[in-house]
Amino acid sequence: MEKLKLKASKREILGKKTRFLRRQGVTPTHLFGDGLDSLALQCDTPTLQKTIARAGMTRIIALDVEGDKNPHSVFIREIQKEPRSDALLHVDFYQVKMTEKIKFDVPIVLTGEAPAMKEKGRTVSHSLTSLSVECLPDDLPPQLEVDLSPLEEVEQAIFVRDIALGPEVTVLDEPDKMVVKVSEVKIEVEEVVEEEVEAEELEEGAEEAEAEEGKEPGEKAEETPEEKSYPA
């Protein structure tokens, strides 16, 4: 897969003053990595947005920093956005070594249709949304597509062991972990118990009334051993 490219320049404006950069269509960014001092950078916002849309968090980007001889091989590590407007506030890049294996959580995307879902009253449970893998950066798949077409009957499931990957990618999740399953929709019927509660309360009231019958005014019921009081 072709490596995405992105240009960046070194940034001198820091802290709260970065809001002036955003108003000019520039997003503050940072570059981190093993053995690399943190670099304050900035990118053109529209270009950065397009790169994020294509790269997500699992595609390598060739980050061309102004003044550096060679591009940096990076992943997007964190994206900060303004909650209301969804505008970009800050992006962190993480530099990797192309000759060293990395561990990553790759998103699982469901494709196709499950024949078992043609019947009413059934649902697809997507219990695992990402798969933990280890491989060289160039071998990292941007996403894993899981085809639902083998699910022909209710209670059929697809497990981690059913996901086919090349020998260059090591799966770190347990093979028996379930990814997706077709199940019957269970409808719980709540029983009406109000009448039963009222009947019990009436019965208890009748028993108390019977216990009081035949007693002289002021006569107390016999104390049980637990209720008797003893002198100190």
C-alpha positions in Angstrom: 0.0 0.0 0.0 1.3 3.4 -0.9 2.5 5.5 2.0 0.7 8.7 2.6 2.7 11.9 2.7 2.2 15.0 4.8 4.2 18.2 5.2 4.9 19.9 8.5 7.0 22.8 9.7 8.6 23.5 13.1 6.5 25.5 15.4 7.6 28.4 17.7 4.2 29.4 18.9 3.2 27.4 22.0 0.6 27.3 24.8 -2.6 29.4 24.6 -1.2 31.5 21.7 -1.8 28.5 19.4 -5.4 29.7 19.0 -4.0 32.3 16.6 -2.6 29.6 14.4 -5.9 27.8 14.2 -7.6 31.0 13.1 -5.1 31.1 10.2 -5.9 27.5 9.1 -2.9 25.9 10.8 -3.1 23.1 13.3 -0.5 22.6 16.1 1.0 19.1 16.2 3.7 17.2 18.0 6.1 14.5 17.0 7.1 11.8 19.5 9.1 8.6 19.2 11.7 6.3 20.9 15.0 8.1 21.1 13.4 11.2 19.7 13.0 14.5 21.5 9.5 15.9 21.3 9.1 18.3 18.3 6.5 21.0 18.2 5.2 21.2 14.6 2.4 22.7 12.7 0.4 21.5 9.6 -2.0 23.0 7.1 -5.4 22.2 8.6 -7.3 21.2 5.3 -4.4 19.0 4.2 -4.1 17.4 7.7 -7.9 16.7 7.7 -7.7 14.9 4.4 -4.7 12.8 5.7 -6.5 11.9 8.9 -9.5 10.7 6.9 -7.4 8.5 4.7 -4.9 7.2 7.4 -7.0 6.8 10.5 -4.8 5.5 13.3 -3.3 2.5 11.5 -1.7 3.8 8.3 1.9 4.9 8.1 2.4 8.6 7.1 5.7 9.9 5.6 5.9 13.2 7.6 8.1 15.6 5.7 9.4 18.1 8.3 10.8 21.3 6.9 14.6 21.4 7.4 15.0 17.6 8.0 16.8 15.5 5.4 14.5 12.5 5.5 10.8 12.0 6.1 9.7 10.5 9.4 7.6 7.3 9.3 4.8 8.1 11.7 1.3 7.0 12.9 -1.3 9.3 14.2 -1.4 8.7 17.9 -4.0 11.1 19.2 -6.4 13.6 17.7 -8.0 16.4 19.8 -11.1 18.2 18.6 -13.4 20.9 19.9 -16.5 19.1 21.2 -19.1 21.4 19.7 -17.7 22.4 16.3 -15.6 19.2 15.8 -12.7 21.5 14.7 -9.2 20.2 14.9 -7.3 21.4 18.0 -4.1 19.3 18.1 -2.6 16.1 16.6 0.1 13.9 18.0 2.3 11.8 15.6 4.4 8.8 16.8 7.6 7.9 14.9 8.4 4.2 14.4 11.4 2.3 13.2 10.5 0.4 10.0 12.8 -2.5 11.0 11.2 -3.1 14.4 7.9 -4.9 15.1 5.1 -2.9 16.7 2.0 -3.9 18.6 -1.3 -2.4 17.4 -5.0 -2.8 17.8 -6.4 -3.0 14.3 -10.2 -2.2 13.9 -12.5 -5.0 12.7 -15.0 -4.0 10.0 -18.0 -6.3 9.3 -18.8 -6.8 5.6 -21.5 -8.8 3.7 -24.8 -10.1 5.0 -25.5 -13.1 7.3 -28.1 -15.4 5.7 -29.3 -16.2 9.2 -30.5 -12.6 9.5 -33.2 -13.2 6.9 -35.5 -14.5 9.7 -37.1 -12.0 12.0 -36.3 -11.7 15.7 -32.5 -12.1 15.3 -29.6 -9.8 15.9 -25.8 -9.7 15.2 -23.7 -9.2 18.3 -20.3 -7.6 17.4 -18.4 -8.4 20.6 -14.8 -7.7 19.4 -14.2 -4.5 17.5 -10.5 -4.6 17.2 -7.7 -7.3 17.0 -4.4 -7.0 18.7 -1.5 -7.8 16.4 2.3 -7.6 16.2 4.2 -7.0 12.9 6.6 -4.7 11.1 5.1 -1.3 10.3 4.9 -2.0 6.6 2.9 -5.2 7.2 0.3 -3.6 9.5 -3.2 -3.8 7.9 -5.2 -0.6 8.2 -8.3 -2.7 9.1 -9.6 -6.3 9.1 -12.7 -7.1 7.1 -14.8 -10.0 8.5 -17.3 -11.4 6.1 -20.7 -12.3 7.6 -21.9 -14.6 4.8 -20.8 -17.9 6.5 -23.3 -17.2 9.3 -26.2 -19.3 7.9 -27.9 -20.4 11.2 -28.8 -18.8 14.5 -26.1 -19.1 17.2 -23.4 -19.4 14.6 -20.3 -17.3 15.4 -17.0 -16.2 14.0 -13.9 -16.4 16.2 -10.5 -14.9 16.2 -9.1 -18.2 14.8 -11.3 -17.7 11.7 -9.7 -14.4 10.7 -7.1 -15.1 8.0 -3.9 -13.1 8.2 -0.5 -13.5 6.5 2.4 -15.2 8.3 4.1 -11.8 8.8 1.3 -10.8 11.2 1.1 -12.3 14.7 -2.3 -12.3 16.4 -2.1 -11.6 20.1 -5.7 -12.2 21.0 -6.8 -15.7 22.2 -8.0 -17.8 19.2 -11.3 -18.8 20.9 -12.3 -15.2 21.5 -15.6 -14.5 19.8 -15.8 -11.7 17.2 -19.4 -11.8 16.0 -22.5 -14.0 16.5 -26.1 -14.3 15.3 -28.5 -14.7 18.2 -32.3 -14.8 18.9 -33.7 -11.6 20.3 -35.0 -12.5 23.8 -38.1 -10.6 24.8 -38.6 -10.5 28.5 -42.2 -10.4 29.7 -42.6 -8.5 33.0 -45.2 -10.3 35.2 -47.8 -8.1 37.0 -47.4 -8.8 40.7 -49.3 -5.9 42.2 -52.4 -8.0 42.9 -50.3 -10.7 44.6 -48.7 -8.1 46.8 -52.1 -6.7 47.8 -53.3 -10.1 48.6 -50.3 -10.8 50.8 -50.8 -7.5 52.7 -54.5 -8.3 53.3 -53.6 -11.8 54.5 -51.0 -10.4 56.9 -53.5 -7.9 58.2 -56.1 -10.6 58.8 -53.6 -12.7 60.8 -52.8 -9.7 63.0 -56.5 -9.1 63.6 -57.0 -12.7 64.6 -54.1 -12.6 67.1 -55.7 -9.6 68.8 -59.2 -11.2 69.1 -60.3 -12.3 72.6 -57.8 -10.1 74.5 -58.9 -7.9 77.3 -58.4 -4.2 76.8 -54.7 -3.3 77.7 -53.7 -7.0 77.6 -50.4 -7.5 75.8 -49.4 -10.4 73.6 -47.1 -12.9 75.2 -43.5 -12.0 74.7 -41.3 -14.3 72.8 -37.9 -15.2 74.3 -36.3 -12.7 72.1 -38.6 -9.9 73.1 -38.5 -10.5 76.9 -36.6 -7.9 78.9 -34.4 -8.8 81.8 -33.2 -6.7 84.7 -29.7 -5.4 84.4 
